[in-house]
Amino acid sequence: MSGAATHPATHTAGGAANRAIDVLVVGAGPAGLAAAHAAESNGAQVVVVDDNPQAGGQIWRGGPQHQPDPRARRLWDALRASPKVSFLHQARVLYAPAPGRLLVQTPHGAETLAYQKLILATGARERLLPFPGWTLPGVTGAGGLQALAKGGYPLAGKRVLVAGSGPLLLAVAATLRERGAQVVAIVEQAALPRLARFALGLPATPSKLQQAWQLMRRLRGVPYRHNSYVRSVASLLDDEQAGLTQPPALRVSVQRGGASETLDCDYLACGYGLLPNLELALALGCASAAGAVRVDQWQHSSVAGVYCAGEGTGVGGVDLALAEGRIAGLAAAERPDQARDHFAERARWQAFAGRLARTFVLRPELSALADDDTIVCRCEDVCHGELRQHNSWRSAKLHSRCGMGPCQGRICGGATELLYGWRPDSVRLPISPARIDSITTAS
């Protein structure tokens, strides 16, 4: 295949330029790295664009070379040794100036990347849901606090309550405990019968059974509250004390079945699953269904030459992301025979993802926690009492500026979907915050 890419794999471009690329991969998490390796192994010149300083995405945060998962290290070693692969770190896609081109912004300038095939592996973000007190200092996303801990944020000796839904809570709690935090409890909204059925199905995926056993050992002694959810949180410090650098002490009201209890902590890490990052796919015109990019058996989207792999096609975890990434990379490199070899693996992990979704489906009580004064859109300070007067996302945007702040609906969009059944109907360009010179240079 034709095209050129620069080496070494950690290269970051500076200044605007045009480069021809066989396969452009957006996202350097497991799906993106697997896709890049599959395409490169079949002769394609590959460029991987990612907005983080290091490859690995959220799952392999800190760099794939530092992960206990041997698959991460093998992928990174192979990609770094290949002269056909280069990386653009700290690069954000702004928009597509023309078919087959993406404008990206790096710390050094803007660059237009021309490609033959495009693979979107843009991952997912946490779903955060509003409840009274969720904007208080010390209340964070579960995955967000985990990322801070992995980056060196000091949590030793701090009391942390981990709440929400899904297996991520266990991984978060284990990470925080390893960093010296005292995990007060894990609060899971799913009821025991669903959790039991899920546990009984784990032997069908031995690797997940082993992971579950390892997490249980690491979390021995940590209370696990099933059929429970956070109702509200309040600060125990007055306004003068809250100005101190120490995190405020929090009092969390937890509903446990028909009873309630209060738990005190320094941090509340709360997350209700993941939402695919669809902004780039939708901006390119890719069709979606049920909150995910619609793809065929080759991971090909509805747009010619554009593939999607990983959480963008539906949240399923690292194993499904790796399988989908390999299929997308091989299909983009025009090796459908090899891609077909991974269909069975993908099907197995899709079935596991289905069991996850059924087990941790969100309970209806969570949509009734916000009161009229609870902020839903944090960027624009728009409260539930104002938003529930509207009948659509567009009406709310026009009259209240909900979703028009810096996050462009990435946080409140997931909340308004659960609260009101809304879904954003458009993507505003540029997709990421842009410097003026990035846009003027490209135009």
Secondary structure by P-SEA (a helix, b strand, c coil): cccccccccccccccbbbbbbcbbbccccaaaaaaaaaaaaaccbbbbbbcccccccccccccccccccaaaaaaaaaaaacccccccccccccccccccbbbbbcccbbbbbbbcbbbbcbbbbbbbbbccccccccbbbaaaaaaaaaaccccccbbbbbbcccaaaaaaaaaaaaacccccbbbbcccaaaaaaaaaaccccaaaaaaaaaaaaaaccbbbbcccccccccccccccccccccccbbbbbbbcccccccccccbbbbbcccccccaaaaaacccccccbbbbccccccccccccccccccccccaaaaaaaaaaaaaaaaccccccccaaaaaaaaaaaaaaaaaaacccccccccccccccccccccccaaaaaacccaaaaaacccccccccccccaaaaaaaaccccccccccccccccaaaaaaac
